[in-house]
Amino acid sequence: SAYINTYVEASKYAFADRAEQLGDNDFYPVPVNALISKEYAKGIADKIRINGITSSDKILHQNKAWLDSVETLMKNESNETTHYSVIDKWGNAAAVTTTINSYYGSKVVAEGAGFLLNNEMDDFAAKVGSPNMYGLVHGEANAIEPNKRMLSSMTPTIVEKDGEVVLITGSPGGSRIISAVTQTILYYIDFGMEPDEAVTQPRIHHQWLPDILYYESGALTTSMTFDLEKMGYKLKKRKAIGNTHLIGRSLSSGLMIPVTDIRRGGYGVVVKN
């Protein structure tokens, strides 16, 4: 329960900062150095109580009215986002996530090309303080402007150790991408799990707003559920949180192995020539 609570509290602050401080840095002065500084991280850590929670309205930095506008129902995982990870024998690696965002994207097909155009406009703050289809609330930093890039949850990631690639991963899943990728990396690095174990571990998700802790089957024991509800958490079970696919270095054999997530379709292959 202590680990779950600590992770969730950190997630709340991360998603709150995402909502208020992240956007296209050609249009908004994103305080990158401050957000990734150890001093800022320590300040957040000092606010987290091991056996207590901070409600999302207490974390809210600007507009409390946002709380009232968030939909509490979030759509199930869909099939509009794809991730793939690649590495060659020389260690050159790529992590790629691509999306059309929702069912049939913008429902417009490029003439003569046969592919659908995305509707990534939903990732902008069409109305500051109002949630998008994934329940995410955005601020002025992500407001719509000409030639501006929208804020996305896509998180293609390459992890290196001592200059060598040890993990390549990413996921579909809207706002749950961030939680899925983060927990996969934590399980691999901090808990010392093999790549396949890190992928199959049950996941949790909290995105600040709505103030709900989502969890997969097996993520919480009965005692954990009791403890978390006693702390004040509102819990809601989800069928799946993300769908990470990765290539990771086995801790036992040292080999790079492909792993596919059983939560949704996908596969891993090794090509020899």
C-alpha angles and dihedrals in degrees: 000000000000092000093046091049094048092049093047094048090051089049091054092056092044094051091044090055089045090055095048108028109031127086141107104324090210086069105025129041098241107198093226098159092050095046094051096039121116089229092059091045090052090050090054092044091053090057095053117094117205093219101026139064136223113219116234093246089062090053093048108113102191127005120030090188087075088076092065095050100056120108112229094206116078124193121250122256109289136197104245099096127068131190129189133177124204136183130172131209091268093057097254106149139190132187113193130182120180132175148176086203103224143015107322090345110239088348089241122121120209105247112251092001102076100218131115123247116231128243096220088147085091087070090066122083096258085178118014110243096017120111124242125221091289094050092252117148119210135193137213091289089072099038118135116270133157114273091008125136116232123232112258134191092216108127114184104177139191118191120201132191121192090347095307128107112248102164137023116183149146141152147210119234112103112244090357089068090080093052094043095051094042094052093045090055092045092051091050099044107026099031096036096230125162114254094257092049092049091054098047097047113115113256141215130206136198121167100182093249124076090037093229131122108221119199140181125232109282095020094103129039120216091258091049090051090051093047094047094047089048088054088055104262121150105219129203127178121228130192093227140000110203128320111243121197118188151164111221139173111251111238090215104041101022090227124133107243131186117232128191124202115243091210092082143359121301142103144213125225139183115213119205127188 
